[in-house]
Amino acid sequence: MDGNLNTNNNSVPNIVSEFEAMSRNGGLSLLHEKDFIELILYFEKELMLDKALEITDLAIERFSYLPDLYLKKAQILLALNNTSEAFEAVDQALLLAPSENDAKLLKANCLIIEKEYDLAVILLNDIMLVGSQKDKINSMLLRARIHEEFKDYSQMFDQIQNVLDLEPSNELAMEKLWFYMESQRSYHQGIKYLNKLLDNDPYAYMAWYNLGQAYSCIGEYENALAAYEYSFLIQPTFELGYKDCADLAFQMCRYRFALKVYLDALENIGPDSELFACIGECYFKLKEFRLARLNFRKSNRLDPYNDEVHYYLGLCFAAEHKYDIALQHYYKALKIEDGREEYFAATAEAFYKQGDVDKADYYYKKAVDLGGDIPEIWLSYIKFLYEMEEFDRAMDVLEEADEYTYSSDLLYYKVLVLIALNEKEEACEVLKEALSEDYDGHAILYRLNPELKKDQEISSIINYFLSED
């Protein structure tokens, strides 16, 4: 053995076996300090913290005079929630290097965990007097954490500002800033500060991202989209910026814009099952079903157990009246996840379109059993019963729906069913309620029963509410 471990090898078993072979053969004495450090970092990266701690102890046996090894041991112990032994390791590092600010910062961190805030502040004050800018930034972040523990959010905000004024790209400070803004609902204050910060450093991509989040929370969606877009234009590998920007655009029904962002993410970040699914949803909304299917299939190849992908593939085929193929995908979706009411409703509709009303009825019942508080699920079942002229059953379902949910559309369906049952007087009363809730929704009456346009009583009620509106 030459004392060099191949830590670039991606296979954890090979790294472990090589190290253990050196242990058995007495080869550890050949290892240099950097070999131990590389090995420790490797196991940390693989989240094998117990093994990392074991190797750190072996390194300390060889190089007991190096404070950095004790600091690394303390960091690992903190990650393992062993604060008491972390204290011992930090104190040993400070004995070897009393002026080492990294050790003081780590000890302050331990003290904060143990709620020894006064002692932590003493250490942090010392660092603020003699530390480097990096040390001072870390000290201020720990001070912000202390203020957070005391719920002194104003002082916490001040410390975060101090950090960001020195280092606008500090990600931890940006995370804490967003926590402050969200927990205190201080979006306008945050927006004002972030705009000021960006005037001084327009390339702080996390600042743009936080600004986008803040604008979104106060309903300024166009500003939010612009801010999100700057975040990933500045940092092309910033996945969260793409995702939140595209998701918001999708919710705003700006499907072309959302699609562009998702495609940019695909180009700059690479293939991903969820990303292909999102692209597919955009194409689906744009009624470009061939391209939608293409991307859903790409998503499915990367993750065969994504039930939503099968559901959307079914919707694509159903939109093209290919109900047999649609049902195959709905069944696959239900096999993976049988608790989604929309899957049952889509299956029911496909059977209805094929003329199999018994199976349609069965699946509609399953859908409303699962989605009792979702008006759209009840509406799909009631519409089916209405079109099948099962008016008594439709009324029963409407009354059952009333126990679980509410919507103006349900009221309009009730009007239709009551008219079909020759309950005109009650239908007119329900119509008044529906019109007062959502006047524009009355179009559903004419769509399902065009003859109502000739009904003078119904028309006069609708016209009366038009003038009121």
SEVEXSE-850436 format. One record per residue (C-alpha): residue in three letters; x, y, z. Coordinates in pm, whole numbers, plus 50000, padded with zeros to 5 digits. Example, Ala and Ser with C-alpha at 12.3 -4.5 7.8 and 13.67 -1.06 7.14 Angstrom:
BEGIN
    aa       x       y       z
   ALA   51230   49550   50780
   SER   51367   49894   50714
***
This chain:
BEGIN
    aa       x       y       z
   MET   50000   50000   50000
   ASP   50130   50346   49915
   GLY   49907   50526   50161
   ASN   49681   50680   49897
   LEU   49311   50595   49906
   ASN   49112   50611   49583
   THR   48838   50837   49720
   ASN   48727   50929   49369
   ASN   48579   50581   49334
   ASN   48200   50617   49337
   SER   48144   50272   49494
   VAL   48100   50292   49871
   PRO   48175   49919   49922
   ASN   48509   49957   49737
   ILE   48611   50255   49950
   VAL   48513   50071   50269
   SER   48686   49750   50167
   GLU   49005   49936   50073
   PHE   49009   50117   50406
   GLU   48933   49800   50601
   ALA   49204   49613   50414
   MET   49454   49879   50520
   SER   49325   49849   50877
   ARG   49377   49471   50880
   ASN   49720   49495   50723
   GLY   49842   49767   50953
   GLY   49855   50008   50663
   LEU   49686   50298   50844
   SER   50022   50418   50963
   LEU   50100   50498   50600
   LEU   49807   50737   50564
   HIS   49871   51107   50555
   GLU   49653   51369   50719
   LYS   49491   51459   50385
   ASP   49404   51092   50325
   PHE   49207   51080   50648
   ILE   49037   51411   50570
   GLU   48936   51294   50221
   LEU   48800   50971   50364
   ILE   48605   51151   50638
   LEU   48456   51393   50386
   TYR   48360   51105   50159
   PHE   48165   50924   50433
   GLU   48007   51251   50541
   LYS   47887   51306   50185
   GLU   47743   50953   50181
   LEU   47572   51029   50518
   MET   47763   50743   50681
   LEU   47831   50954   50987
   ASP   47918   50673   51229
   LYS   48188   50554   50990
   ALA   48308   50915   50945
   LEU   48331   50950   51324
   GLU   48522   50622   51355
   ILE   48778   50737   51099
   THR   48804   51079   51264
   ASP   48895   50909   51593
   LEU   49159   50704   51413
   ALA   49297   51022   51258
   ILE   49313   51189   51599
   GLU   49512   50894   51734
   ARG   49770   50962   51463
   PHE   49756   51342   51454
   SER   49642   51445   51801
   TYR   49808   51785   51766
   LEU   49579   51902   51481
   PRO   49287   52119   51600
   ASP   49104   52078   51266
   LEU   49048   51709   51338
   TYR   48880   51790   51670
   LEU   48664   52048   51493
   LYS   48563   51789   51235
   LYS   48481   51545   51513
   ALA   48264   51809   51681
   GLN   48079   51879   51356
   ILE   48003   51510   51307
   LEU   47891   51472   51668
   LEU   47655   51768   51630
   ALA   47511   51606   51317
   LEU   47455   51295   51532
   ASN   47286   51512   51801
   ASN   47560   51434   52051
   THR   47617   51782   52190
   SER   47799   51682   52511
   GLU   48080   51501   52328
   ALA   48087   51778   52067
   PHE   48164   52023   52351
   GLU   48459   51807   52458
   ALA   48598   51796   52104
   VAL   48563   52174   52058
   ASP   48729   52243   52392
   GLN   49020   52021   52290
   ALA   49053   52218   51965
   LEU   49057   52543   52165
   LEU   49329   52408   52393
   LEU   49543   52349   52085
   ALA   49445   52677   51915
   PRO   49291   52924   52167
   SER   49244   53199   51909
   GLU   49086   52977   51644
   ASN   48761   53150   51548
   ASP   48617   52843   51375
   ALA   48639   52663   51708
   LYS   48475   52955   51890
   LEU   48193   52962   51637
   LEU   48138   52590   51674
   LYS   48138   52619   52052
   ALA   47888   52907   52029
   ASN   47672   52681   51815
   CYS   47690   52410   52083
   LEU   47601   52664   52353
   ILE   47298   52781   52155
   ILE   47179   52422   52119
   GLU   47210   52384   52497
   LYS   47033   52722   52542
   GLU   47341   52876   52708
   TYR   47277   53200   52523
   ASP   47476   53438   52745
   LEU   47794   53233   52710
   ALA   47738   53207   52335
   VAL   47706   53586   52307
   ILE   48037   53635   52489
   LEU   48215   53419   52232
   LEU   48038   53590   51943
   ASN   48131   53935   52076
   ASP   48494   53829   52084
   ILE   48475   53714   51721
   MET   48316   54044   51616
   LEU   48617   54228   51760
   VAL   48900   54029   51603
   GLY   48751   53798   51338
   SER   48774   53813   50962
   GLN   48475   53928   50758
   LYS   48375   53564   50707
   ASP   48397   53504   51082
   LYS   48189   53813   51152
   ILE   47925   53700   50903
   ASN   47902   53359   51072
   SER   47885   53532   51410
   MET   47595   53750   51295
   LEU   47411   53446   51160
   LEU   47441   53280   51500
   ARG   47321   53601   51666
   ALA   47021   53596   51433
   ARG   46954   53241   51547
   ILE   46961   53348   51913
   HIS   46712   53627   51841
   GLU   46497   53373   51658
   GLU   46504   53146   51964
   PHE   46379   53439   52176
   LYS   46121   53527   51906
   ASP   46283   53870   51886
   TYR   46222   53888   51512
   SER   46304   54257   51473
   GLN   46658   54201   51602
   MET   46681   53886   51394
   PHE   46596   54089   51083
   ASP   46861   54346   51172
   GLN   47130   54078   51196
   ILE   47024   53925   50864
   GLN   47042   54268   50699
   ASN   47393   54315   50840
   VAL   47501   53986   50684
   LEU   47344   54056   50346
   ASP   47484   54407   50333
   LEU   47829   54248   50352
   GLU   47752   53939   50141
   PRO   47432   53964   49931
   SER   47481   53609   49801
   ASN   47480   53445   50145
   GLU   47228   53162   50105
   LEU   47175   53092   50475
   ALA   47097   53457   50538
   MET   46852   53454   50246
   GLU   46682   53148   50392
   LYS   46652   53322   50728
   LEU   46525   53638   50562
   TRP   46247   53440   50395
   PHE   46163   53271   50727
   TYR   46132   53614   50885
   MET   45917   53753   50603
   GLU   45688   53450   50598
   SER   45651   53401   50974
   GLN   45585   53772   51036
   ARG   45391   53827   50713
   SER   45635   54114   50654
   TYR   45626   54084   50277
   HIS   45614   54456   50201
   GLN   45906   54524   50435
   GLY   46100   54241   50272
   ILE   46021   54365   49921
   LYS   46145   54713   50008
   TYR   46469   54574   50151
   LEU   46530   54327   49868
   ASN   46482   54593   49602
   LYS   46734   54810   49782
   LEU   46974   54517   49806
   LEU   46936   54440   49436
   ASP   47006   54802   49344
   ASN   47353   54745   49491
   ASP   47399   54388   49366
   PRO   47165   54301   49077
   TYR   47325   53956   49037
   ALA   47216   53819   49377
   TYR   46997   53542   49238
   MET   46862   53428   49576
   ALA   46748   53786   49641
   TRP   46551   53776   49316
   TYR   46402   53442   49418
   ASN   46293   53570   49760
   LEU   46153   53880   49591
   GLY   45948   53656   49364
   GLN   45813   53464   49663
   ALA   45719   53787   49840
   TYR   45542   53934   49536
   SER   45354   53608   49493
   CYS   45235   53617   49855
   ILE   45085   53965   49815
   GLY   44921   53879   49484
   GLU   45152   54075   49253
   TYR   45195   53779   49023
   GLU   45344   53952   48719
   ASN   45618   54103   48936
   ALA   45668   53762   49094
   LEU   45717   53597   48754
   ALA   45970   53863   48652
   ALA   46167   53822   48976
   TYR   46167   53442   48955
   GLU   46286   53466   48595
   TYR   46583   53683   48692
   SER   46684   53424   48954
   PHE   46744   53146   48700
   LEU   46872   53375   48424
   ILE   47149   53476   48665
   GLN   47201   53123   48795
   PRO   47104   52883   48511
   THR   47124   52575   48737
   PHE   46888   52719   49002
   GLU   46619   52452   48988
   LEU   46384   52608   49244
   GLY   46367   52933   49044
   TYR   46249   52751   48732
   LYS   45999   52542   48925
   ASP   45830   52823   49118
   CYS   45824   53050   48813
   ALA   45668   52786   48588
   ASP   45427   52663   48857
   LEU   45299   53016   48914
   ALA   45262   53079   48540
   PHE   45070   52751   48509
   GLN   44834   52855   48791
   MET   44781   53185   48608
   CYS   44683   52982   48296
   ARG   44986   53122   48112
   TYR   45066   52782   47973
   ARG   45296   52898   47689
   PHE   45513   53091   47934
   ALA   45518   52802   48181
   LEU   45616   52565   47900
   LYS   45906   52790   47797
   VAL   46038   52796   48153
   TYR   46009   52419   48192
   LEU   46189   52367   47859
   ASP   46466   52606   47970
   ALA   46497   52404   48291
   LEU   46524   52084   48089
   GLU   46804   52234   47880
   ASN   47002   52369   48176
   ILE   46935   52110   48445
   GLY   46876   51791   48249
   PRO   46612   51516   48220
   ASP   46385   51457   48515
   SER   46060   51261   48545
   GLU   45870   51540   48719
   LEU   45996   51797   48469
   PHE   45877   51592   48170
   ALA   45539   51551   48343
   CYS   45508   51929   48390
   ILE   45595   51986   48023
   GLY   45330   51729   47933
   GLU   45069   51910   48143
   CYS   45143   52235   47961
   TYR   45100   52071   47621
   PHE   44780   51909   47747
   LYS   44636   52246   47850
   LEU   44736   52382   47509
   LYS   44548   52089   47348
   GLU   44868   51969   47181
   PHE   44795   51610   47280
   ARG   45063   51437   47071
   LEU   45340   51642   47233
   ALA   45175   51597   47571
   ARG   45178   51218   47530
   LEU   45540   51227   47413
   ASN   45653   51401   47731
   PHE   45433   51194   47960
   ARG   45589   50881   47811
   LYS   45938   51022   47871
   SER   45834   51085   48232
   ASN   45695   50733   48259
   ARG   46020   50580   48136
   LEU   46210   50756   48414
   ASP   45947   50677   48678
   PRO   45706   50394   48584
   TYR   45519   50427   48916
   ASN   45398   50783   48877
   ASP   45019   50742   48885
   GLU   44955   51102   48771
   VAL   45144   51041   48448
   HIS   44918   50747   48361
   TYR   44614   50958   48453
   TYR   44721   51236   48218
   LEU   44802   50990   47940
   GLY   44446   50867   47982
   LEU   44313   51222   47958
   CYS   44513   51277   47638
   PHE   44364   50970   47472
   ALA   44015   51054   47603
   ALA   44045   51403   47450
   GLU   44099   51229   47115
   HIS   43803   50995   47180
   LYS   44031   50692   47216
   TYR   43854   50565   47524
   ASP   43984   50206   47518
   ILE   44343   50328   47544
   ALA   44241   50594   47796
   LEU   44089   50325   48020
   GLN   44412   50122   48009
   HIS   44601   50418   48154
   TYR   44331   50499   48410
   TYR   44348   50138   48531
   LYS   44727   50167   48563
   ALA   44687   50488   48762
   LEU   44432   50325   48992
   LYS   44653   50020   49039
   ILE   44931   50246   49168
   GLU   44703   50481   49366
   ASP   44342   50389   49440
   GLY   44267   50687   49661
   ARG   44232   50960   49399
   GLU   43869   51051   49324
   GLU   43954   51217   48992
   TYR   44091   50887   48860
   PHE   43759   50716   48931
   ALA   43563   51006   48779
   ALA   43773   50998   48461
   THR   43726   50620   48436
   ALA   43351   50666   48479
   GLU   43338   50927   48205
   ALA   43530   50702   47966
   PHE   43284   50419   48024
   TYR   42994   50662   47978
   LYS   43136   50778   47646
   GLN   43156   50414   47540
   GLY   42794   50360   47638
   ASP   42861   50134   47936
   VAL   42637   50318   48182
   ASP   42648   50048   48453
   LYS   43027   50067   48483
   ALA   43011   50445   48457
   ASP   42763   50456   48745
   TYR   42984   50226   48953
   TYR   43293   50439   48908
   TYR   43105   50766   48967
   LYS   42987   50625   49300
   LYS   43344   50536   49391
   ALA   43454   50888   49297
   VAL   43201   51066   49521
   ASP   43275   50826   49807
   LEU   43637   50940   49796
   GLY   43590   51308   49704
   GLY   43299   51404   49923
   ASP   43408   51765   49972
   ILE   43497   51833   49608
   PRO   43204   51988   49415
   GLU   43342   51896   49072
   ILE   43325   51524   49152
   TRP   42958   51547   49253
   LEU   42885   51762   48947
   SER   43026   51500   48711
   TYR   42804   51230   48867
   ILE   42492   51450   48869
   LYS   42552   51554   48508
   PHE   42573   51188   48412
   LEU   42246   51105   48591
   TYR   42076   51412   48441
   GLU   42178   51319   48089
   MET   42059   50962   48154
   GLU   41726   51115   48266
   GLU   41764   50953   48608
   PHE   41612   51261   48770
   ASP   41502   51106   49102
   ARG   41847   50959   49155
   ALA   42004   51289   49054
   MET   41801   51465   49322
   ASP   41909   51208   49581
   VAL   42274   51266   49489
   LEU   42224   51645   49504
   GLU   42083   51617   49856
   GLU   42372   51393   49958
   ALA   42623   51637   49807
   ASP   42466   51917   50011
   GLU   42581   51737   50327
   TYR   42946   51747   50222
   THR   43011   52045   49996
   TYR   42870   52357   49833
   SER   42896   52537   49501
   SER   42675   52758   49285
   ASP   42702   52502   49002
   LEU   42535   52245   49225
   LEU   42250   52491   49272
   TYR   42212   52530   48895
   TYR   42202   52152   48852
   LYS   41937   52140   49121
   VAL   41731   52390   48918
   LEU   41760   52164   48613
   VAL   41663   51852   48805
   LEU   41368   52023   48979
   ILE   41236   52146   48644
   ALA   41270   51793   48504
   LEU   41069   51668   48804
   ASN   40801   51933   48740
   GLU   40892   52118   49062
   LYS   40893   52456   48887
   GLU   40813   52673   49190
   GLU   41098   52530   49399
   ALA   41325   52547   49095
   CYS   41262   52922   49067
   GLU   41351   52976   49433
   VAL   41675   52780   49396
   LEU   41750   52974   49076
   LYS   41728   53304   49266
   GLU   41979   53174   49521
   ALA   42213   53052   49248
   LEU   42198   53381   49056
   SER   42273   53580   49370
   GLU   42580   53361   49425
   ASP   42713   53348   49068
   TYR   42513   53516   48794
   ASP   42739   53408   48509
   GLY   42699   53045   48608
   HIS   42343   53038   48470
   ALA   42485   52958   48124
   ILE   42494   52595   48235
   LEU   42112   52591   48229
   TYR   42096   52672   47859
   ARG   42384   52441   47775
   LEU   42212   52137   47925
   ASN   41853   52239   47848
   PRO   41835   52485   47555
   GLU   41455   52487   47577
   LEU   41480   52699   47890
   LYS   41563   52999   47671
   LYS   41195   52997   47575
   ASP   41073   52981   47935
   GLN   40940   53329   48019
   GLU   40942   53281   48397
   ILE   41299   53158   48404
   SER   41412   53434   48166
   SER   41245   53708   48371
   ILE   41419   53591   48689
   ILE   41755   53586   48511
   ASN   41694   53931   48358
   TYR   41597   54071   48699
   PHE   41930   53958   48849
   LEU   42114   54098   48546
   SER   41985   54444   48630
   GLU   42069   54390   48996
   ASP   42418   54278   48902
***
